[in-house]
Structures are given as structure tokens and as C-alpha cells.
């Protein structure tokens, strides 16, 4: 099976797959009793804006699906975050992007602050052949989830004292429709984790983390191969992922057979909202 070339229809499917998994991900946090993290999801036409009161980082306070058609929604988006005194991140993909739109973003007080890679590939019909020192299993119970949260925490560069946040804000994915969580072991020691979301025949590789001392042992490549095979078993026709441009994650994805779909532009306000 040959990897399809990028066209508008395929690009929109890939973009929507990200909106689908991100909406499900953020919704799972907001569904905790009493919504303690202060999650809000606002839909404006084709645009979806996400806000989490206790998490000020751009990845959790972002706008997805914006295009030239949504210029008339920009002021409402800006006001949504301004009222919450929050800097936000606007993800701009190439489809639906015009010079007039980019000019309008700049005139409205936004500037480009970075790039992000979007990749795609085909599911694998062959079960991955893992090195003898690596094994992988799906996380499907709360006991294993505690271990998953610990690896996610440490692999993300956080102190283990913050583990409870990773438990509380990710436990909603355990058993949630469309989601699969995996843990990899190196010589029988829990070493890395990865997550996948399936929607509309697209498998999204949404997260990956490795304990620093176990890096450079092929764990993330093994987890990628496992998810690509699971995507085949789920009758998906595409596997997609995002990564920092030129990062180790992007390199691993390309080695696993994925290729660049496009490089996304990341925009943000030039000043903290008052």
C-alpha cells in the first residue's frame, strides 16, 4: 500500500484527527468531579479554543482549526482569553492560510513564535519484532496506570512529587473510547510510555515519554511500531503524529516510515493580556 500524497481533503482529515483527540483529551480533564482544573472548550464555527485555568502553558490554552474563513472569529477568540488573563497559542496549518489572514493576525497583535511538525504514515501489517530486552504491554488497569503516570511525569522532566497531577489529569483516558495506553520495559524494568487515539480510521500518536536513564535504547521506536501495527488491527488507513521540528521524536517517526505532512506555524499574542 502506497502512502497517499497530501491534498486538501487528506490535510483536513489529518487536522480533524488532531482536533478529535485533543478535544477528547481536554474533555476528560474537565469531566473530573467539580471540574477542579477549570477546563473550558469553546467552539466558534470551524475553530475550537481550549482553556485550562490551572495549566497556563500554551499547549493547553490553544486554538485549533483556524483558517482564512475564521477571520471574523479572531476578535472573539482574543477576548475569550483576555477575559481569563491568559496568553494563548494559535495553531496555523497551511490549508486555508492566506497572506491576508496572516496580515490580519499581525495587525490584531499576534506574532509567529515557532514551528511544529505534523507527520503521517501507513499502519503496519506486520507485528513488530522487538529486541529481546524490550517488551510492551497495554495499560488497562489502575495499578499499571500508577506506573504509567510515574514514567510520564519523570519522562516529561518533572519531579516525582508531581506524579499525582499526572494521575489525576490522565486517569480519564483509561478505558475511554478511542484511547490506548502502552508501557515499554527494558530488561523487565518499566522505562517508557506512549498513547494512541483512534477516530475516523486515523490513529493519532498523541504522547510519548521515556525515563531519561533508559533513552537511546530503541524504546520509542518500538512503541511507534506497536501503535502502527495496532492501527492496522483497528482498520485504520492512516497514522499521524506531531513533534517539535527536527526533534528526536520526529527522527524516530521518520525512521519508522512516517513522513512530513507539513510544518505548522505557531502564533501567540505579542503581549500578556490585560
C-alpha positions as CSV (number, residue, x, y, z in Angstrom):
1,X,0.0,0.0,0.0
2,X,1.4,3.4,-1.0
3,X,1.3,6.4,1.2
4,X,-1.1,8.9,-0.3
5,X,0.1,12.3,-1.3
6,X,-1.1,15.3,0.6
7,X,-4.1,17.2,-0.9
8,X,-6.8,19.4,0.7
9,X,-9.1,16.5,1.6
10,X,-6.3,14.5,3.3
11,X,-5.0,17.5,5.1
12,X,-8.4,18.3,6.5
13,X,-8.7,14.7,7.7
14,X,-5.3,14.9,9.5
15,X,-6.2,18.3,11.0
16,X,-9.5,17.0,12.2
17,X,-7.9,13.9,13.8
18,X,-5.9,16.2,16.0
19,X,-8.9,18.2,17.0
20,X,-10.7,14.9,17.8
21,X,-8.0,13.6,20.1
22,X,-7.3,16.9,21.7
23,X,-10.9,17.6,22.4
24,X,-11.3,14.1,24.0
25,X,-8.2,14.6,26.0
26,X,-9.1,18.0,27.4
27,X,-12.7,16.9,28.0
28,X,-11.5,14.0,30.1
29,X,-9.8,16.5,32.4
30,X,-12.9,18.7,32.6
31,X,-15.1,15.8,33.4
32,X,-13.5,15.3,36.8
33,X,-15.9,15.9,39.6
34,X,-16.4,19.7,40.0
35,X,-14.0,20.5,37.1
36,X,-11.2,21.4,39.5
37,X,-8.7,22.4,36.8
38,X,-11.2,24.9,35.3
39,X,-11.5,23.4,31.8
40,X,-13.4,25.3,29.1
41,X,-13.8,24.3,25.5
42,X,-15.3,27.0,23.2
43,X,-16.3,26.2,19.6
44,X,-16.6,29.1,17.1
45,X,-17.6,27.7,13.7
46,X,-14.7,25.5,12.5
47,X,-12.5,26.7,15.3
48,X,-12.0,25.1,18.7
49,X,-10.5,27.1,21.6
50,X,-9.2,25.3,24.7
51,X,-8.6,26.8,28.2
52,X,-7.4,25.2,31.4
53,X,-7.3,27.6,34.4
54,X,-4.6,25.7,36.4
55,X,-2.4,25.0,33.4
56,X,-1.0,28.2,31.9
57,X,1.1,26.5,29.2
58,X,0.3,27.2,25.5
59,X,-0.3,23.5,24.7
60,X,-3.3,23.5,27.0
61,X,-4.6,27.0,26.0
62,X,-4.6,26.8,22.3
63,X,-6.8,27.3,19.2
64,X,-7.1,24.7,16.5
65,X,-8.8,24.6,13.1
66,X,-8.3,28.3,12.3
67,X,-8.2,29.4,8.7
68,X,-9.0,32.3,6.4
69,X,-12.7,31.6,6.8
70,X,-12.4,32.3,10.5
71,X,-11.0,35.8,10.4
72,X,-14.3,37.2,11.7
73,X,-13.9,35.0,14.8
74,X,-10.5,36.2,15.8
75,X,-11.6,39.1,18.0
76,X,-14.0,36.8,19.9
77,X,-11.1,34.4,20.4
78,X,-8.8,37.1,21.7
79,X,-11.5,38.3,24.1
80,X,-12.1,34.8,25.3
81,X,-8.6,34.5,26.6
82,X,-8.2,38.2,27.6
83,X,-11.1,37.8,30.0
84,X,-9.3,34.9,31.6
85,X,-5.9,36.8,31.6
86,X,-4.3,34.0,29.6
87,X,-1.8,34.0,26.8
88,X,-2.9,31.5,24.1
89,X,-1.4,29.6,21.2
90,X,-2.9,29.8,17.7
91,X,-2.0,26.7,15.6
92,X,-1.9,27.7,11.9
93,X,-1.8,24.9,9.3
94,X,-1.1,25.6,5.6
95,X,-4.6,24.7,4.3
96,X,-6.9,27.7,4.4
97,X,-4.0,30.0,5.1
98,X,-3.7,33.2,3.0
99,X,-1.5,36.3,3.0
100,X,-4.5,38.4,4.0
101,X,-5.1,36.2,7.0
102,X,-1.5,36.3,8.2
103,X,-1.5,40.1,7.8
104,X,-4.7,40.3,9.9
105,X,-3.2,38.2,12.6
106,X,-0.2,40.6,12.9
107,X,-2.5,43.6,12.8
108,X,-4.5,42.1,15.6
109,X,-1.5,41.9,17.9
110,X,-0.2,38.3,17.2
111,X,3.2,37.1,16.0
112,X,4.6,33.8,15.0
113,X,6.6,32.3,17.8
114,X,7.5,28.8,16.5
115,X,7.0,25.8,14.2
116,X,5.8,22.3,14.8
117,X,6.0,19.2,12.6
118,X,2.9,17.2,11.5
119,X,3.7,13.7,10.2
120,X,1.7,10.9,8.7
121,X,2.3,7.3,7.6
122,X,0.6,4.0,7.0
123,X,-0.4,1.3,9.5
124,X,1.9,-1.7,9.6
125,X,0.5,-5.1,8.6
126,X,3.4,-6.9,10.4
127,X,3.7,-7.4,14.1
128,X,6.9,-5.6,15.3
129,X,9.9,-7.8,16.0
130,X,11.2,-6.4,19.3
131,X,14.7,-6.8,20.6
132,X,14.8,-9.4,23.4
133,X,15.5,-6.8,26.0
134,X,12.3,-4.8,25.1
135,X,8.7,-5.8,25.9
136,X,5.5,-3.8,25.6
137,X,2.1,-4.2,27.1
138,X,-1.2,-2.2,27.1
139,X,-2.1,-0.4,30.2
140,X,-5.7,-1.4,31.1
141,X,-5.9,-1.2,34.9
142,X,-5.4,1.4,37.6
143,X,-2.4,-0.4,39.1
144,X,-0.4,-0.2,35.9
145,X,-1.7,3.3,35.4
146,X,0.1,4.5,38.5
147,X,3.3,3.3,36.9
148,X,2.4,4.9,33.6
149,X,1.8,8.2,35.4
150,X,5.2,8.0,37.1
151,X,7.0,7.4,33.8
152,X,5.0,10.2,32.1
153,X,6.0,12.5,34.9
154,X,9.7,11.7,35.0
155,X,9.9,11.4,31.2
156,X,8.4,14.9,30.9
157,X,11.2,16.4,33.1
158,X,9.0,16.8,36.2
159,X,9.8,15.9,39.8
160,X,8.2,12.7,41.0
161,X,6.5,14.8,43.6
162,X,4.2,16.0,40.8
163,X,3.1,12.4,40.0
164,X,-0.4,12.9,41.5
165,X,-1.1,15.6,38.9
166,X,-0.3,13.1,36.1
167,X,-2.5,10.5,37.7
168,X,-5.5,12.8,38.2
169,X,-5.3,14.5,34.8
170,X,-4.8,11.4,32.7
171,X,-6.8,8.7,34.5
172,X,-9.8,9.8,32.4
173,X,-8.1,8.2,29.3
174,X,-8.1,4.8,30.9
175,X,-10.8,2.8,29.2
176,X,-12.1,5.9,27.4
177,X,-13.4,5.3,23.9
178,X,-10.7,5.5,21.2
179,X,-7.7,5.6,23.6
180,X,-4.9,3.1,24.1
181,X,-2.1,3.4,26.5
182,X,1.2,1.4,26.3
183,X,4.1,0.8,28.6
184,X,7.5,-0.4,27.4
185,X,10.0,-2.4,29.6
186,X,13.8,-2.6,29.2
187,X,15.1,-5.7,30.7
188,X,11.8,-6.0,32.6
189,X,12.1,-2.5,34.1
190,X,9.3,0.0,33.3
191,X,11.0,2.5,31.1
192,X,8.8,4.3,28.6
193,X,5.1,5.0,27.8
194,X,3.1,6.0,24.7
195,X,-0.5,6.8,23.9
196,X,-2.7,6.4,20.8
197,X,-6.2,7.7,19.9
198,X,-8.3,6.3,17.1
199,X,-11.0,8.3,15.3
200,X,-12.5,8.1,11.8
201,X,-10.0,5.5,10.7
202,X,-7.0,7.6,11.7
203,X,-4.6,6.6,14.6
204,X,-3.0,9.5,16.3
205,X,0.2,9.0,18.2
206,X,-0.5,11.6,20.9
207,X,2.1,11.2,23.6
208,X,5.5,9.5,24.3
209,X,7.8,9.7,27.2
210,X,10.9,7.8,28.3
211,X,12.7,7.8,31.7
212,X,16.0,9.7,30.9
213,X,18.3,6.9,32.1
214,X,16.6,4.5,29.6
215,X,16.8,6.7,26.5
216,X,18.6,5.8,23.3
217,X,17.7,2.1,23.6
218,X,15.0,2.0,20.9
219,X,12.0,2.1,23.2
220,X,10.1,4.9,21.4
221,X,10.8,3.2,18.0
222,X,9.4,0.0,19.5
223,X,6.3,1.9,20.8
224,X,5.8,3.6,17.4
225,X,5.9,0.2,15.6
226,X,3.5,-1.3,18.1
227,X,1.0,1.6,17.6
228,X,1.3,1.4,13.8
229,X,0.5,-2.3,14.0
230,X,-2.4,-1.7,16.4
231,X,-3.7,0.9,13.9
232,X,-3.7,-1.9,11.2
233,X,-5.7,-4.2,13.6
234,X,-8.2,-1.4,14.1
235,X,-8.7,-1.0,10.3
236,X,-7.2,2.5,10.2
237,X,-5.9,3.8,6.9
238,X,-3.5,6.4,8.3
239,X,-1.3,7.0,11.3
240,X,-0.5,10.6,12.3
241,X,1.6,12.4,14.9
242,X,3.1,15.8,15.8
243,X,6.6,16.6,17.1
244,X,8.9,19.5,17.6
245,X,10.7,20.3,14.4
246,X,13.9,18.3,13.9
247,X,13.5,16.7,17.3
248,X,14.4,13.1,18.3
249,X,10.7,12.3,18.2
250,X,10.5,13.5,14.6
251,X,13.6,11.5,13.7
252,X,12.1,8.3,15.3
253,X,8.9,8.8,13.4
254,X,10.6,9.2,10.1
255,X,12.8,6.1,10.8
256,X,9.5,4.2,11.4
257,X,8.3,5.1,7.9
258,X,6.3,8.3,8.6
259,X,7.0,11.5,6.6
260,X,6.3,15.2,6.9
261,X,2.8,16.3,6.1
262,X,3.6,19.9,6.8
263,X,5.2,22.3,9.3
264,X,2.7,24.2,11.3
265,X,3.2,27.8,12.3
266,X,2.5,28.7,16.0
267,X,1.3,32.2,16.7
268,X,0.7,33.9,20.0
269,X,-0.2,37.4,21.3
270,X,2.7,39.9,21.4
271,X,1.8,40.9,24.9
272,X,0.3,39.5,28.1
273,X,-3.5,40.3,28.0
274,X,-4.6,42.9,30.5
